[in-house]
Amino acid sequence: MSNEDVEWHNVVELDEAAGCGEPMVRRIPSRVAHALENGSGVAGDCTLCEIRFVAEAGKRAALTLTSLNGGDLFIYRGDFLHSHIRMAAGVRHRQLVNFDAGAFGGVRADALRGGAFDPAVWRVVMDGPTLFHGIDRLGSRLRPPRPEEKPRRRWLAYGSSITHGFTPVSRMQCYAAVAARDLGVDVLNQGLAGSCWCEPAFADYLAGRDDWDFLTAELGVNMRGHFAPAEFERRVRYFVDTVAGQHPGKPLVLISPFPSGTDFVLTPDRASENTAAFRQILDTVAAEHAGSGVTLLDGRDILDDFTGLTVDLVHPSTEGHTLMGHNLARLLRPIVGPE
């Protein structure tokens, strides 16, 4: 999404009808969020959503936002971190961005151009449910980044709370952000904490998007306690048939459940039995659709160190997410190709 002189990355709408008095930043349309069986609330989190611009003239600009629950705000200049702010919950926050070159003015230009983004691109990265009040240009002239100033390829990442970005110290340390940086791609985070039930409505929505070059779907973690294997298989088959059918040849990478305490319970239960069955179903479906660009990655190869979990033995720690991001980038590279 873009408007006027800035680009909105991983943002599909500014929802005036959210009932908050000001537009809510949405990465998933409200019509799709409301159609979900579970997860309409977390669909309102603007995880890894960005406002991007290049300053062509002027010294500064100011953005005004409200984080409904209290959230992180990161500002990057290209790939370089500029600042990290913690916004108080429910308080209108005015963030000034100064365009002063700082240390950049004292080094060779080639030293600044080794990343995925041109260092002229300012990136304001939001998190959690956020209201947008506006941008005060303060006399500056802005423009959206050009294609050559940002990553060429886009990765659409669907999954559970782990994909959504729980529980590293910040969302910018989640495995999707780490892998995207390794690969030099733009990630469109569509994780749904506590939900990701592979609803047909969400499969239709993802299949209807044409702004991605490859898609990963981390499936099963949130479904193993709610759905029998037969229903899981029905939903996965609809998801794969729908997405691959509308995007023949585009890589669709299924990711089976990451390791968790469920894999090592003393007494097998429904969740542990379903996890094993779900992994087999994903393997079978991927093999049947291999000719359509569908691949399976085993989640146990992505989180290959059990100590990368937090003490709930479900969600990875910051260190676990870092490990996962590097492993996933390595496993994806032969599938999606080099940048």
Long-range contacts (C-beta under 8 A, 24 or more apart in sequence): 2-144, 5-53, 5-137, 5-141, 5-142, 5-143, 5-144, 6-51, 6-52, 6-53, 6-135, 6-142, 6-144, 7-51, 7-52, 7-53, 7-144, 7-145, 8-49, 8-50, 8-51, 8-52, 9-49, 9-50, 9-51, 9-52, 9-123, 9-186, 9-188, 10-46, 10-47, 10-48, 10-49, 10-50, 10-187, 10-188, 10-189, 11-46, 11-49, 11-50, 14-132, 18-44, 20-68, 20-131, 21-131, 22-66, 22-131, 22-132, 22-133, 23-131, 23-132, 24-129, 24-130, 24-131, 24-132, 25-49, 25-126, 25-130, 25-131, 25-132, 27-188, 27-189, 27-190, 28-190, 28-205, 29-205, 32-201, 32-202, 32-205, 35-199, 35-201, 35-202, 36-192, 36-195, 36-197, 36-199, 36-201, 36-202, 37-195, 37-197, 37-199, 38-194, 38-195, 38-197, 39-192, 39-193, 39-194, 39-195, 39-196, 39-197, 42-164, 42-192, 42-193, 42-194, 42-195, 43-192, 44-129, 45-127, 45-128, 45-129, 45-164, 45-193, 46-126, 46-127, 46-128, 46-129, 46-130, 47-127, 47-128, 47-164, 47-165, 47-171, 47-189, 47-191, 48-125, 48-127, 48-165, 48-171, 48-172, 48-174, 48-176, 48-177, 48-187, 48-189, 49-125, 49-126, 49-127, 49-130, 50-123, 50-124, 50-125, 50-126, 51-123, 51-124, 51-126, 51-135, 52-121, 52-122, 52-123, 52-124, 52-144, 52-145, 52-150, 53-121, 53-122, 53-142, 53-143, 53-144, 53-145, 54-118, 54-120, 54-121, 54-122, 54-142, 54-143, 54-144, 54-145, 54-146, 54-149, 55-99, 55-120, 55-122, 55-140, 55-141, 55-142, 56-141, 56-142, 56-143, 57-140, 57-141, 58-99, 58-137, 58-138, 58-139, 58-140, 58-141, 58-142, 59-98, 59-99, 59-100, 59-138, 59-139, 59-140, 60-96, 60-97, 60-98, 60-99, 60-138, 60-140, 61-96, 61-97, 61-99, 61-135, 61-136, 61-137, 61-138, 61-140, 61-142, 62-94, 62-95, 62-96, 62-97, 62-135, 62-136, 62-138, 63-94, 63-95, 63-97, 63-124, 63-134, 63-135, 63-136, 64-92, 64-93, 64-94, 64-95, 64-132, 64-133, 64-134, 64-135, 64-136, 65-92, 65-93, 65-95, 65-126, 65-130, 65-131, 65-132, 65-133, 66-90, 66-91, 66-92, 66-93, 66-130, 66-131, 66-133, 67-91, 67-93, 67-126, 67-127, 67-128, 67-129, 67-130, 68-128, 68-129, 68-130, 68-131, 69-128, 69-129, 70-128, 71-126, 71-127, 71-128, 71-129, 71-130, 72-127, 72-128, 72-170, 72-171, 72-172, 73-124, 73-125, 73-126, 73-127, 74-123, 74-124, 74-125, 74-170, 74-172, 75-122, 75-123, 75-124, 75-125, 76-117, 76-122, 76-123, 76-125, 77-104, 77-119, 77-120, 77-121, 77-122, 77-123, 78-112, 78-115, 78-117, 78-118, 78-119, 78-120, 78-121, 78-123, 79-115, 79-116, 79-117, 79-119, 79-181, 80-112, 80-115, 80-119, 82-122, 84-170, 92-133, 95-124, 97-122, 97-124, 99-140, 115-184, 116-150, 116-151, 116-181, 116-184, 116-185, 116-186, 116-339, 117-145, 117-149, 117-150, 117-151, 118-145, 118-148, 118-149, 118-150, 120-149, 121-145, 121-149, 121-150, 125-171, 125-172, 127-165, 127-170, 127-171, 150-186, 151-180, 151-184, 151-185, 151-186, 151-339, 152-185, 152-339, 153-183, 153-184, 153-185, 153-186, 153-213, 153-214, 153-336, 153-339, 154-185, 154-186, 154-187, 154-188, 154-211, 154-212, 154-213, 155-180, 155-183, 155-185, 155-186, 155-187, 155-188, 155-212, 155-213, 155-214, 155-215, 155-216, 155-336, 156-188, 156-190, 156-206, 156-209, 156-211, 156-212, 156-214, 156-215, 156-216, 157-187, 157-188, 157-189, 157-190, 157-191, 157-215, 157-216, 157-218, 158-190, 158-191, 158-192, 158-196, 158-202, 158-206, 158-215, 158-216, 158-217, 158-218, 159-190, 159-191, 159-192, 159-196, 159-216, 159-217, 159-218, 159-219, 159-221, 159-255, 160-191, 160-192, 160-193, 160-194, 160-195, 160-196, 160-218, 160-221, 160-222, 161-191, 161-192, 161-193, 161-194, 161-196, 161-221, 161-222, 161-315, 162-191, 162-218, 162-221, 162-258, 162-315, 162-316, 163-189, 163-190, 163-191, 163-196, 163-218, 164-189, 164-191, 164-192, 164-193, 165-189, 165-191, 166-193, 166-315, 167-310, 167-315, 167-316, 167-317, 168-316, 168-317, 168-318, 168-321, 168-322, 169-318, 173-318, 173-321, 173-322, 174-321, 174-325, 175-302, 175-316, 175-321, 175-322, 175-324, 175-325, 175-328, 176-325, 177-325, 178-321, 178-322, 178-324, 178-325, 178-326, 178-329, 179-324, 179-325, 179-326, 179-328, 179-329, 179-332, 181-325, 182-325, 182-326, 182-329, 182-330, 183-329, 183-332, 183-333, 183-336, 183-339, 184-339, 185-213, 185-339, 188-212, 191-218, 192-222, 194-222, 195-222, 196-221, 196-222, 196-223, 197-222, 197-223, 197-226, 197-227, 197-235, 198-223, 198-232, 198-235, 198-236, 198-238, 198-239, 199-235, 200-235, 200-238, 200-239, 200-242, 203-235, 203-238, 203-239, 203-242, 203-243, 204-242, 206-243, 207-242, 207-243, 207-245, 207-246, 207-247, 208-246, 212-250, 213-250, 213-251, 213-336, 214-250, 214-251, 214-252, 214-253, 214-332, 214-335, 214-336, 215-243, 215-247, 215-250, 215-251, 215-252, 215-253, 216-253, 216-254, 216-255, 216-297, 216-332, 217-243, 217-252, 217-253, 217-254, 217-255, 218-255, 218-258, 218-299, 219-254, 219-255, 219-256, 219-257, 219-278, 219-282, 220-256, 220-257, 220-274, 220-275, 220-278, 220-279, 220-282, 221-257, 221-258, 221-260, 221-314, 223-274, 223-278, 224-257, 224-262, 224-270, 224-271, 224-274, 224-275, 224-278, 225-270, 225-271, 225-274, 227-274, 228-274, 229-274, 229-277, 229-278, 229-281, 232-274, 232-277, 232-278, 232-281, 233-281, 233-285, 236-281, 236-282, 236-285, 237-285, 240-285, 240-286, 240-289, 240-294, 244-289, 244-292, 244-293, 244-294, 245-292, 247-293, 248-292, 248-293, 249-292, 249-293, 250-293, 251-293, 251-295, 251-335, 251-336, 252-289, 252-292, 252-293, 252-294, 252-295, 253-294, 253-295, 253-296, 253-297, 253-332, 253-335, 254-282, 254-285, 254-286, 254-294, 254-295, 254-296, 254-297, 255-296, 255-297, 255-299, 255-302, 256-282, 256-283, 256-296, 256-297, 256-298, 256-299, 256-300, 257-299, 258-299, 258-300, 258-302, 258-303, 258-316, 258-324, 259-299, 259-300, 259-303, 259-306, 259-309, 260-309, 260-313, 260-314, 261-309, 261-312, 261-313, 261-314, 262-313, 262-314, 295-335, 297-328, 297-331, 297-332, 301-327, 301-331, 302-327, 302-328, 302-331, 303-327
